[in-house]
Amino acid sequence: MWLRFIPIIFLLFAFAKADAVAVIAADTAAVADTTQADTVRTGSTTDTIAPNPYGLPDELMPLWNSMSIKQKAAQMVMVYLSPAQFLIENEFGAVLVMKNHLKDTAAFKQKIREANEGLRIPLLVASDQEGDFVNRLGGISEKWKHAPSAKEMRDMPTDSVKLIAEDIGGELMELGINMNLAPVLDPAKDHRKKNSFMEESARSWEKDSTSTEKVQAFVQGMRQSGVVCVSKHFPGYDSWTNSDHQIAISASPKNKIAYNVEFFKRLSDDIPVTMMSSVRFIRISNRPAVFEPKIVKMARDMNPETVILTDDLWGVSLRAWVSGTERVKSKGYPRKDFRKLIRTALTAGNDMFMITYPAKAVEMVNYLVQISKNNKSYRKRIEESAARIIKMKYNAGMIK
């Protein structure tokens, strides 16, 4: 079936190169716009544009006013779990936890405790605990070795879903994990009415009119245990290709995309974070969804306080799109392309950048600071995102 996509893939690479030139030109012009001096003193204790520019609670203003632009930019980065001292020195906002990090749970918990003790703003500690196939607790807990999948939970009574989520959330919090990269709100059927990849892998919560209340129960159970949930992958993953490793294309018409978005929208007041997809929805744009301002705006329009999270920006397909090539090397990725990737993610409207390459996370923060110095629009985007993240942490009880 995939053979019929080969012609369109080669055509898309031609478009991607042209698109890349346009993005570079636009970003170069933006960086060069220094006609209006930014009088805010970067790195000072008076590093704000207005007394309360982003509607922060009064309790957070002393913290906000004391933060440098670098500290604000660092809040935007979710980095692959690294040594505690590295996290403290760079003041990242979040870490990504994978299954291998949990082999020694005592060492893991100690690392998280040590990092948080040295940070002014606690970390978001995120992991994928969907259940069944995507089950980070399965390797360390006999009880959750066979944690139910989304497909199984959506058929359970609402009360049962909530109790299971609360129980799993308690296990996560015991480890120090306070963010679950779940639930999966991707469609169960694609635009041809065939089961989607997410449905076949039992990861989709979509079924019928009861799906919304089942997801709400899952989110409430997690929240009662202190765990923040993340809806994914906006606007609804319906491709059969793994977008982390290769080009993933959806030919869904706009009305089907809008239908898929409604599920996310119904839950936008319950789930404070939304992860963007890396799929290219070609009826809207040749860009991956995470880089397309129109699609990110669709997520933003659901709820202005939602924190919009990228998937791994070091993913092969995203870096290939930025470079305008079919393949990229794991090492030696050009600095100019990485910087373009950062600018593109920022200008698209994303708030938090996930990256599984710790050294590049440091480079990411430094570059965000650099482009903010002479360009008010970049600085404003960074501050908007940092404010959303800090408010979300405050609302989740992480910042006292």
Secondary structure, DSSP 8 states (H G I E B T S, - for coil): -GGGGHHHHHHHHHHHHHHHHHHHHHHHHHHH--SS---S-TTSTT--SSSSTT---GGGHHHHHH--HHHHHHHTEEEE---HHHHHHHT-SEEE--GGGGSSHHHHHHHHHHHHHT-SS--EEEE-EEETTEETTTTT-STTTT---HHHHTTS-HHHHHHHHHHHHHHHHHHT--EE---B---SB-TTS-B-HHHHTT-----STTHHHHHHHHHHHHHHTT-EEEEEEET----SS-TTTS--EE---HHHHHHHHHHHHHTTTT-SEEEE---EETTT-SSBGGG-HHHHHHHHHH-TT-EEEEEETT-HHHHHHHHTSS---SS---HHHHHHHHHHHHHHT-SEEEES-HHHHHHHHHHHHHHHHS-HHHHHHHHHHHHHHHHHHHHTT---
